[in-house]
Amino acid sequence: MTSTFTPNQPDSNQDAARLRSVDLAGPAGRLEALLNEGAQGAAFAALVCHPNPLAGGTMHNKVVYHAMKVLNDPEWGFGWPVLRFNFRGTGLSHGTHDGRAESEDVLAALKWLENGYSLPIVVVGFSFGSAMALSACCRPPSLKSVRAIAALGLPTTAGGHNYRYPFLASSTLPKLFLSGDNDTFAPVAQLAEVVGSAAEPKTLVLVPGADHFFTGQLEPMQQGLVGWLKEQMK
């Protein structure tokens, strides 16, 4: 089941922080989601994707939440409507974890935003969520509504496997790769290799001293994200 939604036009910063629960129609069934409504006249909408549910990742993850605040809270300069959702098999979302097909869940969430807002969209993903977001947005056919994508803590190694993203070589979507320089799931040399293989435009930002989860470094993560977003909005 999917909800029909006509965006409200809030007239105060307090209204911009309003939260509502929505259901998305995903390829594996219902996807549980939350929408932080945006300020009046918002120029963009945004989607934030959560980390691996097999490691406890949900749309309530701290990095996901703090990324949402950058995009939604007018104090950061944006005030956009932001959608978060639980991947299949997570929380109240239907289906079971797959590890690859979750990119289709991202596409379903993007379609909901497109139908609800008819605005250009910025996509942010953290860890597993960044891999699924890149897979959904940087492979053909390209999504015209998506204008930029930020990959926070993009994993390059986990569980004895190394991960590469060859499809990035043909994606001209503006891309941010934002990680901690102590991220054990994305050693700097490996991440730099992935970024080097990606087509322009692209930006690599490393948060000094931060681990994969930006422990104690959530504000520097937010600052890195907001700085890049403001460059994209020029």
URQUINOR-V228680 format. One record per backbone hydrogen bond with DSSP energy under -0.5 kcal/mol. NH is the residue of the N-H (numbers start at 1). CO is the residue of the C=O. Records with the same first field share a line. If there is no record, write none. Layout:
BEGIN
NH: CO + CO
END
This chain:
BEGIN
3: 23
7: 5 + 116
10: 8 + 38
16: 12
17: 13 + 14
18: 15
20: 35
22: 33
24: 31
26: 24 + 29
29: 26
31: 24
33: 22
34: 84
35: 20
36: 34 + 82
37: 18 + 35
39: 79
40: 10
42: 39
45: 120
46: 81
47: 122
48: 83
49: 124
55: 52
56: 53
57: 52
61: 58
65: 61
66: 62
67: 63
68: 64
69: 65
70: 66
71: 67
72: 68
73: 69
76: 73
77: 74
78: 73
80: 71
81: 44
82: 36
83: 46
84: 34
85: 48
86: 32
87: 85
89: 94
90: 87
93: 90
94: 30
103: 100
104: 101
105: 101
106: 102
107: 103
108: 104
109: 105
110: 106
111: 107
112: 108
113: 109
114: 110
115: 111
116: 112
117: 113
118: 113 + 114
120: 43
121: 145
122: 45
123: 148
124: 47
125: 150
126: 49
127: 152
129: 126
130: 127
131: 127
132: 128
133: 129
134: 130
135: 131
136: 132
137: 133
138: 134
144: 142
146: 143
147: 121 + 145
148: 121
149: 174
150: 123
151: 176
152: 125 + 150
153: 151 + 178
156: 185
157: 185
158: 161
161: 158
163: 156
168: 165
169: 166
170: 167
171: 168
172: 170
174: 147
175: 201
176: 149
177: 203
178: 151 + 176
179: 177 + 205
181: 207
182: 210
183: 180
184: 182
186: 183
191: 187
192: 188
193: 189
194: 190
195: 191
196: 192
197: 193
198: 194 + 195
199: 168
203: 175
205: 177 + 203
207: 179
208: 206
210: 207
214: 211
217: 214
221: 217
222: 218
223: 219
224: 220
225: 221
226: 222
227: 223
228: 224
229: 225
230: 226
231: 227
232: 228
233: 229
234: 231
END
